[in-house]
Amino acid sequence: MRITLLGTGTSHGVPMLDCMLNGFSRCEHRICEKALTDPRYRRTRASILLQEAGFAALIDTSQDFRQQMLENHVERLDAVLFTHAHADHIYGLPDIRSYCAQQRAPIDVYASSETLGSLHEAFHYIFEPNGYVGGGIPSLTEHTLDASCEIGPMNILPVPVIHGPLNGCQGYRIESADLVVAYIPDVKTIPDASLAQLQGLDLLILNCLRPRPHGSHLSLDESLAYATALAPRRCLFTHMTHDIDPDVHSALLPSWAAFAHDGQIVEL
């Protein structure tokens, strides 16, 4: 299995527009200023690509989808999974049309029933075109993903998590051969039943917003606590604000954990 971390940032991305408008004075570690010239600090909105045996599954179509596909030379998509329906995770969906056209086939889309409902509201012209006149629209086949499912060569299990008041938010446990990976980009609390589904991981990719507490995301200490309790062989932290500086905060991590970066490739 090959995993590409297409984006590792929050809805603001890094560099943040807010910081530029304030002369970068809001950055404690000047991450946004560094990101203007050094891609190691740049964070587009969170998304990953799973590839195995010629099959490619994308998790979330971020607002930076087009840029991410171009920069990582992604030439095929067979399936798209959504974790939840916040704007930074879904608003790249219209650009899926290029893959549908190139592949001459619909692309399978998987999500919770709540997330699918939100996609219908946000993109009614895609799901209910009714004679829509305009540019091309994606051809999609939607699937409610509320139980373990075979998607290409992978078995994918939705893992319900709590992310503020939003209903239907979930991460994913992905199994292939003898490998087990979990991806949870947005979360504040992982229920006990979901923790039980996250045992025996080879790789955990987990939300780690910033050092300070937040109402709907894990802080650095909270992320470390969950990662330590789950004891994966390896952990990568994602969905980070400009407050996370790998040059500073990596010293706080155990040897088996690290902060992810855009474009990072993990071969399992």
N, C-alpha and C positions, 0 to 999 in steps of 0.2 A: 504494500500500500504506500502510495505517495501522497503526502498532505502538503498543500501550499497555503500558507497564511497570507491571504490576499490583502487583508486589512486588519489592523490591530488597535484601531482607535475608537473613540466614542462618537456620538452624533456631531460633536464640534470638529473632530479631526485634529491633527497636529501638522503644521502650525494652526493655531486658532485665529480666526478672523478677529475675535475680540482683542487678542493680544496685539495684533498688528495695529489696530485702531487706537491702542493705548501705549504705543511706543515700546511694546514688549515688557513693560514694567510689571505686568501681572505674573510673569513667569519667575518663580523662585529660583529655578535652576536654568533659566534661559533656554529651555528646550525648544520653544517655538522659534526663537531667533536662530538657533543652531539648525533647525529643520529646514530653513530656507535654503541652506547650501549643503547640508549633509543628509543624505537620504536615510542614514541609520536612525535618525530621530523622527522621521516623517511617519505619520500614522493616518491612513485612510480609514473609512468606516469598516466595522468588523465583518469579515466573511472568510470562509475557507473553501478550498477545493479538494475533493477526495478523488484519487485516480487509482484504478486497479484493472489490469487485464483489458485495457482499452476502453473501460467504462469511466465516465466522469460525472461526479455528483457535486453540485454546488450547494453550500448552506448559506442562505440569505443573499438577496440581490441588493447590495448597499447602494447608496446614492453615488458611490464611486465605481459602480460596476463596470462601466465602459472603460474607464482608465485602468482598472485592475486587469481586465481581460487583455487589453493591449499590452500592458507592461509585462504580463506574465505569459504572453503568446498562447492563450488558451484557445485551441482550435475546435474543440467539441464539448458539448454539454448534453448529457443524457437524462439528467434529473436535477430538480431543484427542490431543496427542503427549506422550510422557513421555521425559525425559532419563535418569532412573534411578529406583530404587525406594526411596530414603531417605524417611523419614517426612515430612519437610517438603516433599516434592515429590509425594506421592501421597495423603495422608490427607484431602484434600478431595473425593475421588472420589465418595463416596455422595451428595453434594449435586448431582451432575450429574442426578439423578433429576428435578429440577424442570424442567430443559430438555427431557428426554426426554418428560415428560408434556405440557408445553406444545406441543412440536413434533410430538407423536404419531408419533414415529419413533425408531429406535435411533440412537445417536451413534457414529461411527467412532472407534476408539481405536488408536493406533499406538505401537509401542515395540519395543525389541530383544527377542529371545526370552527372555533372562535377566530383563528387567524384567517382561515379561508373566507369566513364571512366578512372580515375587514378588508381582505383583498378585493372581494366583490364590490364593496362600497367605494374603495379607493380607485379601482380600475374597472368600473362597470362597462366601459366601452370594449374591454378585452373579453370579459366573461359573458357579457350580454350585448354583442355589437349591434344587433337590430338595424342593419343597413348603415352602420357607421361609415362615413366618408372622410378619408384623410390618408395619412401615411399608413404603412403596413403595421399590422398588429400581431403580437405573438399568437401562435397556435399552441394551446396548452391542454393537457389532460389532467384534471385535478383529482387528488386522492386525500381522503381524511386519514391522517396517520395518528391513531390512538392506541396502537398495539404493535408488537414486533412484526416487522415486514421485511421480506427479501426485496432489495432494490439492487438490481444488477448482481455483482458477486458479493455484495455486503448484506449482512443482517443488521437492520437498524431498529433500535428501540427508542421511542420517545420517552424522555425523563421529565416529568412535570416539575417545574420550579416556581418560586414566588418572586416576582419582579414588580414591586409596588402593587397597585390595585388591578393591574392588567390580568385578564383571564386568558387561559390557553397558552401561556408561555411555557416553552419546553426546551431542554437541551436534548442531545442525542448520544446514545451509546452505540458505537459502530463496531461490529465484529466481522472479521474476515480471516479465514483459516484459524491460526492460533493467536491472532492479534486482537486486542480490545482497546478502543479509543473512545474517549468521551469529549464532547464539545459543549460548553455551557458559557456563552458570551455575556448574557445579561441575567443577573440573579442577585437577590438579597438573602434569601433563605432556601435551603434545600431540605424538603420534608424528609422524615425518617424513611418512608417507603421508597423515596427516590435515592437516598443514600445507599439503601440496600441494593439498588440496581447499578451502583457505581463501584462495585468491588472488583478486584482483580484486574485493574487497568494497566496496560502498557504505557499509555499516554493520556494525561488529563490536560485539556486546554480550557482554562477557567478565567472568568471575569476577575479583574483586579483593578478597580477604577482609579484609586489614589490612596495616599496614606491616611487622609482624614476620613471620618465616617461619612456615609451618604445614606439617604433614606430608602433607595431602591437598588443599590449596587453594593457589591462587596468591597470593603476597604482592603488595604494590603494585609493588615493583621488578620482580618476575617478570611481572606483568601488562603493565607498560609495555614490557618487553623483547619479549614476544610481539606486542603491538600494533605496536610499531615495526617488527619484522621483517615482519609481514603487511601493513603500510602500507595500511590501509583509508582511504577518504575521510573517515570519521568513526568514532569509537569511544566507546562508553558503557560504564562499568564498573558491575557489579552484584554481587549476593550479597556484601554488605559488612556487617561487624560494626560495633559502636559505636566502634571505633578509627579509622574513617575519618571525618574531619571535612572536608566540602567547603570550609569557610571557611579551613582551614589547608592542606590537602593539594592543593587545586586549583592552587596555585602551582607544584607539581611536574610538572604535566601539560603536554604540548604543546597548541597551539591547537586541534587537531582531536580532542582527547579531553576527556571530562568524566565526572564521577560522576553516575550516573542517580539519579532519585528516584521514589518511589511516585506513580503516577498520571500520569507523564510521557507525553506523546503525541508520536510522531515521524511526520511525514507524509513519505513518499518518493514 
